[in-house]
Structures are given as structure tokens and as C-alpha cells.
């Protein structure tokens, strides 16, 4: 049976006019193609692993970049699957000797395209790192500003807590004085919101809204204003944010409340 097959193959080989040198050339091309394919897959897998680790680091750094990294990983995964498909097609078409050169050329084009996309991805990663650095700087500036405001509030409180030698007025006050100098810039609505937070503890803007009877948009703007002015602290771990009165503010409000009570008692 083997002899018949060899004879058939020899006859076919003879009649087709294909020389041994032709087969050697085709085998060489296939070997080169296989080596290139192996190198390509190895390089691609290495790059994919590095980029995946970079994606995990950015995910830990800031959630804001999670969608970008995820999209980036998916794009690279699609390119990897595309390369695997090209490899499969190359293996399937290895028996078609006349199409080897075309397939190798197509692989080279795909490699050039993949390299271009990977270069773009690396540039995008550098831009993401720069954006993260800028965000970190802004956060540091915000923290520094908040500390500055806290220091100013503490300074105001220390000035207020000092005894003042003011002669007692001879005329009784008709309306009790409720405001401290630190609270004098505030409106009645703002003061009511601060007193509510000082007495009830941390609250969200929708919860405060029912107390001060403002619209949702007005309440949100009011709380943001008081927070930026340094009267409040804000928990940004979840949405909606929770606002709470600063310890210094609670002391000022308590002192003002005590003074109001004393004044009311004297008037009585």
C-alpha cells in the first residue's frame, strides 16, 4: 500500500511539474511564517500582560479612569483574537502553496496595524498618567485650602472666646442677639441650615431641604456655598454627599445659643 502511494505521489509530482527546489522554498517560507507568528504572539502576550497590570494600577489609583482602561483592555483583547484568527487562517491555508506569500503579506500588514494601535495606546496611557497627576495636584490644593479655612475659623473662634469688656447697655434689647461675628455674613436660611446640622448631625441635601423649605437646586447651591466657605465638612464617599457642621462651628453656635438664652432670661 505504501509503495502504491509513493508511486502515485511520484506520478503526481512528475506530471505537475513541481521541482524539489520549489518545495524547499515553500517549506522555508512556511517556517519563516511560523517563526514570525510565534514571535508576534509572544510579543503580543507580553504587551497584553504589561498593559493589563497597568490597567489594574490605574483602577486602584482612580475610579475615574476605570472605564478608559476597561475599554482599552477590550480593544487589545479584540486585536489579540484577531491575531489568533489570522494564525488559524494561516495554518488552514498552509496546504495551499500558491497563497503562502499573500498570507505572509497580510500578516505583515496586520502587524504594522497592531503596532500602530499599540503605540497609540501607550501614548494614551501617558496622557492618563499626566491627567492623574494633575488631579492629584488639584486634590492637594483643595485640602490645603480647606486647612486654611479651618485655621481661619479657629482663629476667629479664639478671638471670640476672649473676654470683652463691654459696658452693659442701659436699654433692654427688644430682640435677642443670635449672631456671632463669625456668623454675621450668613442669612437666616443659612444660619437655620447650620443650626440644624449642628443639632441633628450629618445630613444630605435632600434631608436638609425639608428643614429650610427650599427647592432641591437652591438647597444644593446653598450647601455647596457653606462648604466652600469653610463652615461645613462633606463626606464624598457616596452620593448624595453628607454635610456636617465643623467642630469649631458647633462651639460658636453653642456659645451664641447660650448668649441668646442669657439675654432672653435677663429681658424676662
Secondary structure, DSSP 8 states (H G I E B T S, - for coil): -HHHHHHHHHHHHHHHT--HHHHHHHHHHHHHHHHHHHHHHHHHHHHHHHHHHHHHHHHHH-GGGHHHHHHHHHHHHHHHHHHHHHHHHHHHTTT-GGGHHHHHHHHHHHHHHHHHHHHHHHHHHHHHHHHHHHHHHHHHHHHHHHHHHHHHHHHHHHHHHS-------SS--SS-----GGGTT--HHHHHHHHHHHHH--EEHHHHHHHHT--HHHHHHHHHHHHHTTSEEEE-SSSS-EEEE-HHHHHHHHHHHHHHHHHHHHH-
